[in-house]
Amino acid sequence: DEDLFGQLGLDPRLLRAVSELGWAAPTAIQAEAIPVAMEGRDLLARARTGSGKTAAYGLPLLHRLLRAAPGGGAQAVRALVLVPSKELGLQVVLSLRRLAAFCARHVRIADLCAHTELSAQNGPEVVVGTPGQGAGATGGAQPGAAHSLELLVLDEADLLLPSASGNDLKALLCHLPKIYQALLVSATFNPDVEALKELVLHNPVIVQPQEPRLPGSAQLQQWVVRCDTEEDKFLLLCALLKLALLRGRALLFVGALPRCYRLKLFLEQFGIAACALNSELPARSRCHVITQFNRGLYDYIVATDEEALEAPAGCPHNRKDPEYSVSRGIDFQNVAAVINFDVPPTVESYIHRVGRHALSHPKQAVKGLGCGDQGGDATPRSQGTPGTPRGLWGGCGGDRSPPNDVPPSQTYFEETPAPHVHVDRQATDPP
């Protein structure tokens, strides 16, 4: 199996790192994208979350820097990796450093998300950061840094333009040299990706492996619980955790920032330790929470999904960090369950929440649990077609069929249908 990576023609030092990481064979996106990137072609790659996209661009990036000597005597920034959030930036840096473990003296990687000046990071060849940080590094701290750039990577490209750093990204692109290789990777293709394609790529190769958007039932078990009241949701979650009906570590997603703290405090009242993760925390604190969770200090994280955040009237949150995201790209270790305590705003949001962790840990089945209120609209809506209900939550009382106005072809989760559980205080459904 090690020869499968060797057939890609990668530098021996990178192959040694791949072997140390225990990777048996390249994933579908890696097998298709790495040869194209190593040829120096511009690349537009789409693959589902958790499929190994970081290595798909990281390995050819490092291979190019190792094989092509820098033009000048002094070290310069030769590769720039832009990400939509600081949390993802930290993870990308750690992943690239693991891949460069046996060539760290020749390729230095700087983490702009660590709030350290680029000039103080020992002349890095690779810089990772958000568009705002990248614009400051290439245009502010080192005015000539952009002219030495050979390779630009836009990770989770569909989130870069809509983010608060969209204007910074456009400004940064104006300062780049005329000739450089560009790689765009994303879990979804949308109009924002198409706009970036026109801005950045030149005659790109499009790589889009044919694969389902979610793993099968062997890796992902999906359950839906329909509760009659808001209080039932809290009581049900407490029972699942206190009685160990749901074993292992879990991510709990909520749709509003105040609910993040409310749920955390509720669990702590019953002796269930949990940490909060949201956009009001400083970037270093958020990265510290993720690190503590991955080290096993906490079993539960209550996280907000920024797609769903809307401050209630009269309760503004001015301290939110626009460069925050945990539902996309973050690799939480040894996650056994993803609990959507609040309904995801879109089907795509649900996929990003639960799909990554099932693919990241193929030897265990990750449980995706959704809780919806009886009284409200508990159906995520597909991006691009607002108001179109999708068959995520099924019906009431065990009815797993989609609503009457939704044809079966529109029901997304047909491959691994979610069993439906109705929680009711009465013996029968309320009228």
Beta strands, then each sheet from edge to edge (+ up, - down):
strand 1: 43-46
strand 2: 79-82
strand 3: 109-111
strand 4: 126-129
strand 5: 151-154
strand 6: 181-186
strand 7: 205-207
strand 8: 220-227
strand 9: 249-254
strand 10: 275-277
strand 11: 300-304
strand 12: 335-340
strand 13: 366-373
strand 14: 420-423
sheet 1: 3+ 4+ 2+ 5+ 6+ 1+ 7+
sheet 2: 10+ 11+ 9+ 12+ 13+ 8+ 14+
end
